[in-house]
Amino acid sequence: MALNKEQEEIYKKAMDEAKKELDSVDSKMQEEIQNARQKLADLQESKKHFRQIYEGTALLLGIEVEPEEENSLSQASKKAKQGNDKEGEEDSENAEAAQTQSA
């Protein structure tokens, strides 16, 4: 199916507009990524300052606190393990139910 000149021009204009919009979206995406990175850096810096205050205050009070890495990692691994255990239980229950129905 061949296009006449008028149709070809319409499609070329549509294609050019779509390309401009794609470039615009790419540009906006990069801008948002940079904003997110900056916000993350600001939050990390803020966290570092508050952690220093927290640890300094604990030291003055004679309270022992866990280092940040151990505390964050242990909490994250506990949450991940709990989530995996629940998923495993649900999967085995679903498999048993499927076997019962097919029998």
C-alpha positions in Angstrom: 0.0 0.0 0.0 1.7 3.1 -1.2 1.1 6.5 0.3 0.5 9.6 -1.8 2.7 12.7 -1.2 0.1 14.4 1.1 -0.2 11.3 3.3 3.6 10.9 3.4 4.0 14.5 4.5 1.4 14.0 7.3 3.2 10.9 8.6 6.6 12.6 8.4 5.2 15.6 10.4 3.7 13.2 13.0 7.0 11.3 13.2 9.0 14.5 13.7 6.6 15.6 16.4 6.9 12.2 18.1 10.7 12.5 18.0 10.6 15.9 19.6 8.3 14.6 22.3 10.6 11.7 22.9 13.6 14.0 23.2 11.6 16.2 25.6 10.7 13.3 27.8 14.3 12.0 27.9 15.4 15.5 28.9 12.7 15.6 31.7 13.7 12.1 32.9 17.4 13.1 33.2 16.4 16.2 35.1 14.2 14.2 37.5 17.0 11.7 38.0 19.4 14.5 38.9 16.9 16.0 41.3 16.4 12.6 42.9 20.1 12.0 43.3 20.6 15.5 44.8 17.7 14.8 47.3 19.2 11.4 48.2 22.6 13.0 48.8 21.0 15.7 51.0 19.2 13.0 53.0 22.3 10.9 53.4 24.2 14.0 54.6 21.4 14.8 57.1 21.3 11.2 58.3 25.1 11.3 58.9 24.8 14.5 61.0 21.9 13.1 63.0 23.8 9.8 63.5 26.7 11.8 64.9 24.4 13.6 67.3 22.8 10.4 68.4 26.1 8.6 69.0 27.6 11.6 70.8 24.6 11.9 73.1 24.7 8.1 73.7 28.4 8.4 74.6 27.7 11.2 77.0 24.9 9.2 78.7 27.1 6.0 78.8 24.7 4.1 76.5 26.1 1.6 74.0 24.7 1.8 70.5 25.3 -0.5 67.6 27.3 0.8 64.7 25.0 2.1 61.9 26.0 -0.6 59.3 25.3 -3.5 61.5 22.0 -2.0 62.7 20.8 -1.2 59.2 21.9 -4.5 57.7 20.5 -6.7 60.5 17.1 -5.0 60.2 17.1 -5.3 56.4 18.1 -8.9 56.5 15.5 -9.7 59.2 12.7 -8.1 57.1 13.9 -9.9 53.9 14.0 -13.3 55.7 10.5 -12.8 57.2 9.2 -11.9 53.8 10.8 -14.9 52.1 9.5 -17.2 54.9 5.9 -16.0 54.3 6.2 -16.3 50.6 7.5 -19.8 50.9 4.6 -20.8 53.1 2.1 -19.3 50.7 3.7 -21.1 47.7 3.6 -24.5 49.4 0.0 -24.0 50.5 -1.0 -23.0 46.9 0.9 -26.0 45.4 -0.9 -28.3 47.9 -4.3 -26.8 47.0 -3.6 -27.2 43.2 -2.6 -30.8 43.7 -5.8 -31.5 45.7 -8.0 -29.9 43.0 -6.3 -31.8 40.2 -6.6 -35.2 42.0 
